[in-house]
């Protein structure tokens, strides 16, 4: 599918300014360049253009709010100064599977002060001696390179800065739901305890009634016995 058609499809009748995430993976770019994308996507924060045969990002529009850019599995070999000019707040950049061969090609990324995650898997540059040390030296603001920091500590599965707001809300909502569940359980426990107390009271009442009934029966039997004894005595006395 051509990139313009894919872009129209992904909009789904929304205005460009309403879109925060845009995925254009596996479509076909014209002449290896970005087409159809404009600065009207002013609120775009996540853009993915994986495997669309890109040769250059020269046509990338100004996207001030873009934070995460996925460009893996293309044929980009340079021209990264465009990213510094048009995506100034970029925090994540994935260039895996491209034609990046030299450390110097990455130098324009020094102008992206917020960039702290860079992926270059399957690029020729990763085969250079001291590749990791050289990249961290060139980009001192970088935290993660190919998923690991300078001390070989693995990056977390999700970045709190990129996804933190949504996760925080989910966590708070989840915590609230747990508290509601706990309150419901406490209410149920109190109801069960009340029912058990009522049952105990009923049993005690029944036992007291049984005790009274037994006393009445004994009194009646005693009266009958006394009457029988009196009748027997009157028969024996001449």
Secondary structure, 3 states (H helix, E strand, C coil): CEHHHHHHHHHCCCCHHHCCEEECCCCECECCECCCCCCCCCCCCEEECCCCCCCCCCCCCCCCCCCEEECCCCCCCCCCHHHHHHCCCCCEEECCCCCCCCHHHHHHHHHCCCCCEEECCCCHHHHCCCHHHHHHHHCCCCCEECCECCCCCECCCCCHHHHHHHHHHHHHHHHHHHHHHHHHHHHHHHHHHHHHHHHHHHHHHHHHHHHHHHHHHHHHHHHHHHHHHHHHHHHHCC
